């Protein structure tokens, strides 16, 4: 893959068109066949692709158009996993009042978000993303990035003791099968020619910023241990088991502080520093980190790895200026060598399908600014 200096890409998701959102609703109601849904999704993927190509991105994604959100979609692909609305989750979580409080504080509409819950032996009955990759590659010659939920996020989010413990006594037991599933997916994606595979692990920041005191709605059913070090060790171990020994593809790890609301005050705050020692040990080529938001603090040095520098806030209507992005890049250049730097927004533009954090038009303008800034600094 030949890339220019400061390659520009997306983190993953793109706002879905109304037609696709309607198709998604009908599919979940059972009034639309998979084939009909896929026709609507194909169209949306091609539209998301056109936006990225026109903006001048160097590496493209499918905008996660087929997914309900960045991790719950696995319920459709895996045996032993059931998609539960958060309203259903309320009936089975250990601490219902606490859970409801989290949803309110975090500004999460319970009716709009779903969780993939482990209810039996987890097995990969359909590819998680290999079909998406094949479709995308048929329609572009550009290098392609595929996003997948990370093994720690999947294990934590899917493990709901009252539903999962009959099959897996502990979340560590579930972790073994999550690793197996993701490893099989990774191998297929590499065989099919993916250029860049990014794992999303947004929960890692929650571990260090909240010390297990609060829980995000994504992992609301299962409290982290009070000592985040144990959880972080678990996350590193799962991750390295999934990617260890894989060659011929760029492996990325995306960590942010949540992207469910445009109300920044409900999102977590704190620097990546407490995670540095763990990130250092993760077998990853590129860390895709948010830095456009001031909540993320200074750029942390991680030797030997690339940085996908978040340089546009996906949640604001204001378009960053080329000058602002150049300044961010220059700040990162004090910590990372130029050949290790990529540019991207802080996170996806529509992590949750029915709660995009921006419109396609504004998202498109933001991507164009990233490309323009990279161009002015190339050569
Ligand atoms: Zn993110």
Boltz pocket constraint, residues with backbone or C-beta under 6 A from the ligand:
constraints:
  - pocket:
      binder: B
      contacts: [[A, 11], [A, 202], [A, 254], [A, 255], [A, 256], [A, 257], [A, 258], [A, 259], [A, 346], [A, 347], [A, 348]]
      max_distance: 6.0
